[in-house]
């Protein structure tokens, strides 16, 4: 319950409030010329005597009589006001309040001090003035008290805001709403709700309800927000059903993925005649999209009046979230034709979609449009641009964007470091990391994931361990599961399994699926059957539906010639109805994407592709290529294994790229799974024979093949 003051104290406060209210009509500048409070000589405070005698007035043109002289004449109000008008002497003015105890302070003095503290957002000083005023049974009126509450609440000082609120003789709706908003902003929804429930019913307005609902949504309690919205409807507060309350309720519906609640609110919007409000329409479209109803979302969007860049960006982003990138890009083109200028959020969303689908051609067009309209190189869209080029294997363009930034932010640094690591330039990634540290930019845990990945790809085990330990010791960050997974990957690839087991045993958290998958991958390289079984069993518990675990374990058994164990793994997959994802590779030629599956015969130029592969195979064998049939995991004849290797999807895509593009053109192939060891060896030969740079991005990283060598240096 809110504390109530005694009747006597309330009357004193009321009288003082009335005096203060009258003082609002007196200009601040006139206060210094008002009659003095007392005329008898008084002691001059030491700090004023020393300051004024030194002649240290920051602005002497504005101070005709020193504050010390005014104090000597007993002109207390004039001294405070003189200090008030001198910059940098706010604290001195407040110190006078303590130095003249025993003498009542005029309301105008408190008023001036409160105004000064509010104008300068001086929290501590305002707190001192308020405490002094309360000790003299003086309380500022509602206007000043509300401003004090707002200042304290916005600064996160809810204790001070509540103290002022509790001592107010009278409160209005602004008083209640401001302190409730302060608690909601700070995450103390329990205290905010107590005050909200105690707030007089007639004072509750749309701001009160929307503050509580948005607070619940912001602090991951959307169900509470919906219950409160229902209570508002039941209370008969139809006037509170405005764009702010319904927007908060729609955000809550989206958070709990409840289209049913969203449709009910949609009905309230129509009945409440809010259909002409662009903010409400945008929130409604966003709710349907987040609940998976992208068609309804588009219908709402198409009917939205005055569609701005925010509503365009939101619906475009929802298409990307729903996996409908082509529709999202089509809508982006429509936005450009409509004359609405995209902002950095729009560009970042489109570029992220290009990254996910490796659509470098579209990404380049977006980049070109950004250049034409004069994009801001300081915006976070620059980081998305670097990420897009990196994930599309064009590391040179990514570097050009980065080098053109006047002052790269952490996202751009991290995108550049991770991009270099993924594209097979780990040493350069580490150089960029050193440059980041020298620039004064503080790395975060995502940055260190990129740096540790660079060490993993380069086989720099000791360097990686050094950086891992520096995360806590030098940079004050806490190790995350991702950091441990990177180090396990680093050690496993190097065959240092004893250190892996020791690291896992000392982890402060439970290993996640990424760590176990890293260990399983290392066991595949070094044929460690014991730890492979351990990692696979852990993965079977965490994600039994993931076919990659079964396939990798079967590969390890097959490599060891344990065909009975391979059969057991396959039977396990059948029993659990786990289906292996077919290997798929694709290449973009002439703005058209061509996809290939293993043994694919559906492509219109498949005969030409096979002829080219036969010629390449013959030439490769002449130069020393020997098919590595260990990667064909069937217990069949060796000749059949060699034939199966020829029809792997990445080889089909590379052969098509050679016959479909002019000589010397770079070929860029993408694959949904890891590239197999035989294809990796074969494409090295092909890059030299065909005199092409061939870039292959598999599920793990990029491989840049050129002159018979790969950027991974065969460490992958």
C-alpha positions in Angstrom: 0.0 0.0 0.0 1.1 3.6 -0.6 2.2 5.4 2.5 -0.2 8.2 3.7 1.0 11.4 5.5 -0.7 12.7 8.7 -3.4 15.3 8.3 -1.2 18.1 9.8 1.7 17.3 7.5 -0.7 17.2 4.6 -2.0 20.7 5.4 1.5 22.0 5.7 2.4 20.5 2.4 -0.7 21.9 0.8 0.1 25.4 2.0 3.6 25.2 0.7 2.4 23.8 -2.6 0.1 26.8 -3.0 3.0 29.1 -2.3 5.1 27.3 -4.9 2.3 27.4 -7.4 2.1 31.2 -7.0 5.9 31.3 -7.5 5.6 29.7 -11.0 4.4 33.1 -12.3 7.7 34.7 -11.1 10.5 34.6 -13.7 13.8 33.1 -12.5 15.7 36.3 -13.3 13.4 38.3 -11.1 14.1 36.2 -8.1 17.5 37.8 -7.5 16.0 41.3 -7.4 13.2 40.3 -5.0 13.3 41.7 -1.5 15.8 39.9 0.7 14.5 37.3 3.2 16.6 38.8 6.0 18.8 41.9 6.3 20.9 41.2 9.3 24.6 40.3 8.7 25.4 36.6 8.7 28.5 34.4 8.6 29.9 33.8 5.1 30.4 30.1 4.3 34.1 29.3 3.9 33.8 27.7 0.5 32.1 30.9 -0.8 34.7 33.2 0.8 37.6 31.3 -0.8 35.9 31.0 -4.2 34.8 34.6 -4.5 38.0 36.1 -3.1 39.9 34.3 -5.7 37.9 36.1 -8.4 37.1 32.8 -10.0 33.8 33.6 -11.6 33.1 31.5 -14.7 30.9 34.3 -16.2 31.5 37.7 -14.4 29.4 39.6 -16.9 26.3 37.9 -15.5 27.1 38.3 -11.7 27.2 41.9 -10.4 27.3 41.0 -6.7 29.3 38.0 -5.5 27.3 35.3 -3.6 29.6 35.7 -0.6 28.6 39.4 -0.3 24.9 38.5 -0.6 25.3 36.0 2.2 27.1 38.6 4.4 24.0 40.9 4.0 21.7 38.0 4.9 20.2 37.9 1.4 20.0 34.1 1.3 17.6 33.9 -1.7 19.7 36.3 -3.7 22.9 34.3 -3.0 21.4 31.0 -4.1 20.0 32.7 -7.2 23.3 34.2 -8.0 25.0 30.8 -7.8 22.1 29.4 -9.8 23.0 31.8 -12.7 26.6 30.8 -12.6 27.5 27.7 -14.6 29.3 25.0 -12.7 28.1 26.3 -9.2 25.0 24.2 -8.9 26.6 22.2 -6.1 27.6 25.4 -4.2 24.0 26.6 -4.4 22.8 23.3 -2.9 25.5 23.5 -0.2 24.0 26.8 1.0 20.8 24.9 1.9 22.8 22.9 4.5 24.9 25.9 5.6 21.9 27.9 6.6 20.0 25.4 8.7 17.4 27.0 11.0 16.3 29.6 8.5 13.2 28.7 6.3 14.0 28.5 2.6 11.6 30.4 0.4 9.6 28.3 -2.1 11.1 30.3 -5.0 14.5 29.0 -4.1 13.4 25.4 -4.1 11.7 26.1 -7.4 14.8 27.5 -9.0 17.0 24.6 -7.8 14.5 22.0 -9.0 14.3 23.6 -12.4 18.1 23.8 -12.6 18.5 20.1 -11.6 15.8 19.1 -14.1 17.3 21.1 -17.0 20.7 19.6 -16.3 19.4 16.1 -15.4 21.4 16.3 -12.2 20.1 13.3 -10.3 22.1 13.5 -7.1 21.6 17.2 -6.8 17.9 16.9 -7.3 17.8 14.2 -4.7 19.6 16.4 -2.2 17.3 19.4 -2.8 14.2 17.2 -2.5 15.3 15.6 0.8 16.1 19.1 2.2 12.6 20.4 1.1 10.8 17.4 2.6 12.7 17.9 5.9 11.1 21.4 6.0 7.7 19.9 5.3 7.8 21.5 1.8 6.5 19.5 -1.2 6.7 20.6 -4.8 3.4 20.8 -6.7 2.2 18.1 -9.0 3.9 19.6 -12.1 7.4 19.7 -10.6 7.0 16.4 -8.7 5.9 14.6 -12.0 9.0 16.0 -13.7 11.2 14.7 -10.9 9.6 11.3 -11.1 10.1 11.2 -14.9 13.8 12.2 -14.5 14.5 9.6 -11.9 12.5 6.9 -13.7 14.1 7.5 -17.1 17.5 7.2 -15.5 16.6 3.9 -13.8 16.4 5.4 -10.3 13.0 3.8 -9.5 13.7 4.0 -5.7 14.0 7.8 -5.9 11.1 8.1 -8.3 8.9 6.1 -5.9 10.1 8.2 -2.9 8.8 11.4 -4.6 5.6 9.6 -5.6 4.9 8.3 -2.1 5.4 11.8 -0.6 3.0 13.6 -3.0 0.0 15.1 -1.3 -2.0 14.7 -4.5 -1.4 12.7 -7.7 -2.8 12.9 -11.2 -2.8 10.3 -14.0 0.6 11.4 -15.1 2.1 10.7 -11.6 0.8 7.1 -11.7 1.7 6.4 -15.3 5.2 7.8 -15.0 6.2 5.7 -12.0 4.5 2.6 -13.4 6.4 3.1 -16.7 9.6 3.4 -14.7 9.1 0.0 -13.1 8.0 -1.6 -16.4 11.1 -0.2 -18.1 13.4 -1.6 -15.4 11.7 -5.1 -15.6 10.0 -5.0 -12.2 6.7 -6.0 -13.6 5.5 -7.2 -10.2 5.8 -3.7 -8.6 4.4 -2.1 -11.8 1.3 -4.4 -11.6 0.8 -3.6 -7.9 0.7 0.1 -8.6 -1.4 -0.4 -11.7 -4.0 -2.4 -9.7 -4.0 0.3 -6.9 -4.3 3.2 -9.4 -7.8 4.8 -9.3 -10.0 3.3 -11.9 -11.1 6.7 -13.3 -7.4 7.7 -13.8 -6.5 4.7 -15.9 -6.1 5.7 -19.5 -4.8 4.2 -22.7 -1.2 5.0 -21.6 -1.6 3.0 -18.4 -2.9 -0.1 -20.2 -0.4 0.0 -23.0 2.5 0.6 -20.7 1.7 -2.5 -18.7 1.0 -4.6 -21.8 4.1 -3.5 -23.7 6.2 -4.1 -20.5 4.9 -7.7 -20.3 5.7 -8.3 -24.0 9.2 -6.7 -23.7 10.0 -8.9 -20.7 8.9 -12.2 -22.2 5.5 -12.4 -20.5 3.1 -12.0 -23.5 0.4 -14.2 -22.0 0.1 -11.7 -19.1 -0.3 -8.9 -21.7 -3.1 -10.7 -23.4 -4.9 -11.4 -20.1 -4.6 -7.7 -19.3 -5.9 -6.8 -22.7 -8.9 -9.0 -22.0 -9.4 -7.4 -18.6 -9.4 -3.9 -20.3 -12.1 -5.1 -22.7 -14.2 -6.5 -19.9 -13.8 -3.3 -17.8 -15.7 -1.3 -20.4 -12.7 1.0 -21.1 -13.6 1.2 -24.8 -11.9 4.6 -25.0 -8.6 2.9 -24.2 -8.8 0.7 -27.3 -6.5 2.9 -29.3 -3.5 2.3 -31.6 -1.1 1.9 -28.7 -3.0 -0.7 -26.7 -4.0 -2.8 -29.8 -0.4 -2.7 -31.1 0.9 -4.0 -27.7 -1.8 -6.7 -27.8 -0.9 -7.7 -31.4 2.8 -7.9 -30.4 1.8 -10.3 -27.5 -0.3 -12.4 -29.9 2.7 -12.7 -32.3 5.0 -13.6 -29.4 2.8 -16.6 -28.3 2.1 -17.4 -32.0 -1.6 -17.2 -31.4 -3.5 -16.3 -34.6 -6.8 -16.9 -32.7 -6.1 -14.0 -30.3 -4.8 -12.0 -33.2 -8.0 -12.4 -35.1 -10.0 -11.3 -32.0 -8.0 -8.2 -31.8 -8.4 -7.7 -35.5 -12.2 -7.7 -34.9 -11.7 -5.0 -32.1 -9.7 -2.9 -34.6 -12.5 -3.0 -37.2 -15.2 -2.3 -34.6 -13.1 0.5 -33.0 -12.6 2.2 -36.4 -8.8 2.0 -36.2 -8.5 0.6 -39.7 -7.2 3.9 -41.1 -4.2 3.9 -38.8 -0.9 2.9 -40.5 0.8 1.8 -37.2 -2.1 -0.5 -36.3 -2.2 -2.0 -39.8 1.5 -2.6 -39.8 1.3 -4.4 -36.4 -1.6 -6.5 -37.7 0.3 -7.5 -40.8 3.4 -8.4 -38.6 1.2 -10.5 -36.3 -0.2 -12.6 -39.1 3.2 -13.1 -40.7 4.9 -14.2 -37.4 2.0 -16.6 -36.8 2.8 -18.2 -40.2 -0.1 -16.7 -42.1 1.9 -14.9 -44.7 -1.0 -14.7 -47.2 -3.2 -12.8 -44.6 -0.2 -10.7 -43.7 0.2 -9.7 -47.4 -3.5 -9.0 -47.7 -3.3 -6.6 -44.7 -0.2 -5.0 -46.1 -1.7 -4.4 -49.5 -4.6 -2.6 -47.8 -2.4 -0.5 -45.5 -2.8 3.2 -46.1 0.4 5.3 -46.4 2.8 2.4 -46.4 6.2 3.7 -45.2 9.6 2.2 -45.2 9.0 0.5 -41.8 6.0 -1.4 -43.0 7.7 -2.4 -46.3 10.8 -3.6 -44.5 8.7 -5.6 -42.1 6.7 -7.5 -44.7 9.8 -8.1 -46.8 11.6 -9.5 -43.8 8.6 -11.8 -43.0 8.8 -13.3 -46.4 12.5 -14.1 -45.9 11.7 -15.6 -42.4 9.1 -17.8 -44.1 11.7 -19.1 -46.5 10.0 -17.4 -49.5 13.1 -15.4 -50.6 12.0 -15.0 -54.2 8.7 -13.5 -53.1 10.6 -11.3 -50.6 12.9 -10.1 -53.3 10.0 -9.5 -55.7 8.4 -7.3 -53.0 11.7 -5.4 -52.5 11.7 -4.6 -56.3 8.1 -3.4 -56.0 9.1 -1.2 -53.1 11.8 0.4 -55.2 9.3 1.0 -58.0 6.8 2.6 -55.6 9.3 5.3 -54.8 9.8 4.4 -51.1 13.5 4.8 -50.2 14.9 1.7 -48.4 16.7 2.2 -45.1 19.5 0.3 -43.6 17.1 -2.3 -42.1 15.6 -3.0 -45.5 19.1 -3.4 -47.1 20.3 -5.6 -44.2 17.3 -7.9 -44.5 17.6 -8.3 -48.3 21.4 -8.8 -48.1 21.0 -11.5 -45.4 18.6 -13.3 -47.6 21.1 -13.1 -50.4 23.7 -14.6 -48.0 21.5 -17.5 -47.0 20.7 -18.4 -50.6 24.1 -17.5 -51.9 22.6 -15.1 -54.5 25.6 -13.0 -55.2 24.2 -11.6 -58.4 21.2 -10.1 -56.6 23.4 -9.0 -53.7 25.6 -7.0 -56.2 22.5 -5.3 -57.6 21.5 -4.3 -54.1 25.0 -3.0 -53.4 24.7 -1.0 -56.7 21.4 0.5 -55.6 22.9 1.4 -52.2 25.8 3.2 -54.0 23.4 5.1 -56.2 21.2 6.5 -53.4 24.3 7.3 -51.2 24.2 4.8 -48.4 25.8 5.4 -45.0 29.1 3.4 -44.7 28.7 3.7 -40.9 25.3 1.8 -40.9 25.1 -1.8 -39.9 24.1 -2.6 -43.5 27.8 -2.5 -44.3 28.3 -5.5 -42.0 25.5 -7.3 -43.9 27.2 -6.4 -47.2 30.5 -7.9 -46.0 28.8 -11.0 -44.8 26.9 -11.4 -48.1 30.1 -11.3 -50.2 32.0 -13.5 -47.8 29.2 -16.2 -47.8 29.1 -16.0 -51.6 32.9 -16.7 -51.8 33.8 -13.2 -53.1 36.3 -12.3 -50.3 37.9 -9.6 -52.4 34.7 -7.6 -52.7 34.1 -8.1 -48.9 37.5 -6.6 -48.2 36.9 -3.7 -50.6 33.7 -2.9 -48.7 35.5 -3.2 -45.3 38.4 -1.0 -46.4 36.0 1.6 -47.6 34.4 2.0 -44.1 35.7 5.1 -42.3 35.4 3.4 -38.9 34.3 -0.3 -39.0 32.1 -1.4 -36.1 32.4 -4.7 -34.3 29.8 -6.4 -36.6 31.9 -5.5 -39.7 35.2 -6.6 -38.0 33.6 -9.9 -37.0 32.1 -10.5 -40.5 35.4 -9.9 -42.1 37.3 -12.2 -39.7 34.8 -15.0 -40.0 34.6 -14.5 -43.8 38.4 -14.8 -44.2 38.4 -17.9 -41.9 35.6 -19.6 -43.9 37.2 -18.8 -47.2 40.5 -20.4 -46.4 42.5 -17.4 -45.4 43.0 -18.1 -41.6 46.4 -16.3 -41.3 44.8 -13.1 -42.8 41.8 -13.5 -40.4 44.2 -13.5 -37.5 45.9 -10.4 -38.8 42.6 -8.6 -39.0 41.9 -9.7 -35.4 45.2 -8.1 -34.3 44.1 -4.9 -36.1 40.8 -5.0 -34.3 42.5 -5.1 -30.9 44.8 -2.2 -31.9 41.8 -0.1 -33.1 40.4 -0.2 -29.5 37.3 -2.1 -30.5 36.4 -4.7 -27.9 35.6 -8.1 -29.3 32.6 -10.1 -28.2 32.0 -13.9 -28.0 30.9 -14.0 -31.7 34.2 -12.4 -32.7 36.1 -15.1 -30.9 34.1 -17.9 -32.6 35.4 -16.5 -35.9 39.0 -16.3 -34.6 39.0 -19.8 -33.2 37.5 -21.1 -36.5 40.5 -19.5 -38.3 42.9 -21.3 -36.0 41.0 -24.6 -36.6 41.1 -24.2 -40.4 44.8 -23.4 -40.3 45.7 -26.1 -37.8 47.1 -23.5 -35.4 46.4 -25.5 -32.2 48.7 -23.7 -29.8 47.6 -20.3 -31.1 44.0 -21.3 -30.8 44.4 -22.5 -27.2 46.2 -19.2 -26.4 43.3 -17.2 -27.7 40.8 -19.5 -25.9 42.4 -18.8 -22.6 42.7 -15.1 -23.3 38.9 -14.8 -23.6 38.5 -14.9 -19.8 41.9 -13.8 -18.6 42.5 -10.8 -20.9 39.1 -9.8 -22.3 36.9 -10.5 -19.3 34.4 -12.6 -21.2 32.8 -15.9 -20.2 33.5 -19.0 -22.3 30.4 -20.1 -24.2 29.4 -23.5 -25.6 30.4 -22.2 -29.0 34.0 -21.5 -27.8 34.3 -25.0 -26.4 33.0 -26.5 -29.6 35.6 -24.6 -31.6 38.4 -25.8 -29.3 37.1 -29.4 -29.5 37.1 -29.1 -33.3 40.6 -27.6 -33.2 42.0 -30.4 -31.0 40.1 -33.2 -32.7 41.3 -32.3 -36.2 44.8 -32.4 -34.8 44.2 -35.8 -33.2 44.8 -34.6 -29.7 41.9 -36.6 -28.2 43.3 -36.8 -24.6 43.2 -33.0 -24.4 39.6 -33.1 -25.8 38.4 -35.5 -23.1 40.1 -33.4 -20.4 38.5 -30.2 -21.7 35.0 -31.7 -21.8 35.4 -33.1 -18.3 36.2 -29.6 -17.0 33.4 -27.7 -18.9 31.2 -25.6 -16.5 28.2 -26.4 -18.8 26.7 -29.4 -20.5 28.2 -30.0 -24.0 25.8 -29.2 -26.8 25.2 -30.8 -30.1 27.7 -28.7 -31.9 30.5 -29.8 -29.6 29.7 -33.5 -30.1 29.4 -33.0 -33.9 32.9 -31.4 -33.8 34.3 -34.4 -31.9 32.6 -36.8 -34.3 34.1 -35.0 -37.3 37.6 -35.3 -35.8 37.1 -39.0 -35.1 36.2 -39.4 -38.8 39.5 -37.9 -39.8 41.6 -40.0 -37.4 39.4 -43.1 -37.3 38.9 -43.0 -33.5 36.1 -45.5 -33.1 35.8 -45.3 -29.3 35.2 -41.5 -29.1 33.1 -41.7 -32.3 30.7 -44.0 -30.6 30.6 -41.7 -27.5 29.9 -38.6 -29.6 27.3 -40.4 -31.7 25.5 -41.7 -28.7 25.3 -38.2 -27.2 24.0 -36.9 -30.5 21.4 -39.6 -30.8 20.0 -38.4 -27.5 20.1 -34.7 -28.3 18.8 -34.9 -31.9 17.9 -38.4 -33.0 16.3 -37.1 -36.2 19.5 -35.7 -37.6 20.7 -38.0 -40.4 24.2 -36.5 -40.5 25.1 -38.3 -37.3 24.1 -41.7 -38.6 25.8 -41.1 -42.0 29.1 -39.9 -40.4 29.2 -42.9 -38.0 28.5 -45.3 -40.9 31.3 -43.7 -42.8 33.7 -44.2 -39.9 32.6 -47.9 -39.7 32.9 -48.3 -43.5 36.4 -46.8 -43.5 37.4 -49.4 -40.9 35.8 -52.2 -43.0 33.1 -52.8 -40.3 30.3 -53.5 -42.7 28.1 -55.3 -40.0 28.2 -52.1 -37.9 27.4 -50.1 -41.0 24.3 -52.3 -41.5 23.3 -51.8 -37.8 23.5 -48.0 -38.3 21.4 -48.2 -41.4 18.8 -50.4 -39.7 18.7 -47.9 -36.8 17.9 -45.2 -39.4 15.1 -47.3 -40.9 13.6 -48.1 -37.4 13.6 -44.4 -36.5 12.5 -43.4 -39.9 15.5 -41.1 -40.4 16.0 -40.2 -44.0 19.4 -39.2 -45.3 19.4 -35.8 -47.1 20.5 -36.4 -50.7 23.7 -34.7 -51.8 22.9 -31.7 -53.9 25.1 -29.1 -55.7 24.1 -26.0 -57.7 25.7 -23.5 -59.8 24.4 -20.1 -61.2 25.0 -19.5 -64.9 23.4 -16.7 -66.8 21.2 -15.7 -63.8 19.7 -19.2 -63.7 20.5 -21.8 -61.0 21.2 -25.3 -62.2 20.9 -28.1 -59.5 22.4 -31.6 -59.6 21.9 -34.7 -57.5 24.2 -37.6 -57.3 23.8 -39.7 -60.4 21.5 -37.0 -61.8 20.3 -37.6 -65.4 17.7 -34.9 -65.6 19.7 -32.0 -66.8 19.1 -31.1 -70.5 22.9 -31.1 -71.2 23.6 -34.2 -69.2 25.2 -36.0 -72.1 27.7 -33.2 -72.7 28.4 -33.2 -69.0 29.3 -36.9 -69.0 31.4 -36.5 -72.1 33.4 -33.7 -70.4 33.8 -35.7 -67.2 35.1 -38.7 -69.2 37.7 -36.6 -70.9 38.7 -34.9 -67.6 38.9 -38.3 -65.8 41.2 -39.7 -68.5 43.4 -36.7 -68.4 43.5 -36.7 -64.6 44.6 -40.3 -64.5 47.4 -39.5 -66.9 48.6 -36.9 -64.4 48.5 -39.2 -61.4 44.9 -39.1 -60.1 43.8 -42.3 -58.4 40.1 -42.5 -57.4 39.8 -42.8 -53.6 37.0 -45.5 -53.4 37.0 -45.5 -49.6 34.5 -42.7 -49.9 32.0 -45.0 -51.7 30.3 -46.6 -48.7 28.9 -49.7 -50.3 30.3 -53.2 -50.2 30.5 -53.5 -54.0 33.2 -54.1 -56.7 36.0 -51.5 -57.0 35.1 -50.7 -60.6 31.5 -49.8 -59.6 32.9 -47.7 -56.8 34.9 -45.7 -59.3 31.9 -45.2 -61.5 29.8 -44.0 -58.5 32.5 -41.4 -57.7 32.3 -39.9 -61.2 28.6 -39.1 -60.7 28.9 -37.1 -57.4 26.8 -33.9 -57.6 29.7 -31.5 -57.2 31.6 -33.0 -60.2 28.5 -32.8 -62.4 28.2 -29.1 -61.4 31.8 -28.3 -62.1 31.7 -30.1 -65.5 28.6 -28.1 -66.4 30.3 -24.9 -65.3 33.2 -25.6 -67.6 31.1 -26.3 -70.7 28.6 -23.5 -70.0 31.0 -20.6 -69.4 33.8 -18.9 -71.4 37.4 -20.0 -70.8 39.2 -18.4 -67.8 35.8 -17.8 -66.1 35.8 -18.6 -62.4 33.3 -21.4 -61.4 31.4 -21.2 -58.2 29.6 -24.3 -56.9 27.6 -24.8 -53.7 26.8 -28.0 -52.0 24.4 -28.8 -49.1 26.8 -31.4 -47.6 30.5 -31.7 -46.9 32.6 -32.3 -50.0 34.0 -35.8 -50.1 37.7 -36.5 -50.1 37.8 -37.9 -53.6 35.9 -34.9 -55.1 38.3 -32.6 -53.3 41.3 -34.3 -54.9 39.6 -34.5 -58.3 38.7 -30.8 -58.4 42.3 -29.9 -57.6 43.3 -31.7 -60.7 40.5 -30.2 -62.8 41.4 -26.7 -61.7 44.9 -27.2 -63.2 43.8 -29.1 -66.4 40.9 -26.6 -67.2 42.9 -23.6 -66.1 40.0 -22.4 -64.0 39.6 -21.1 -60.5 36.9 -23.3 -59.0 35.2 -22.3 -55.7 33.2 -24.9 -53.8 31.2 -24.0 -50.7 30.1 -27.0 -48.8 28.2 -27.2 -45.5 31.4 -26.4 -43.6 33.5 -23.8 -45.5 34.8 -22.6 -48.8 37.4 -24.3 -50.9 39.2 -22.1 -53.4 40.9 -24.4 -56.0 43.5 -22.9 -58.3 46.5 -24.2 -60.2 46.0 -27.7 -58.7 45.9 -26.4 -55.1 43.2 -25.7 -52.5 43.1 -22.8 -50.1 42.5 -25.2 -47.2 45.9 -26.8 -47.9 44.2 -30.2 -47.5 43.5 -29.5 -43.8 39.8 -29.6 -43.5 
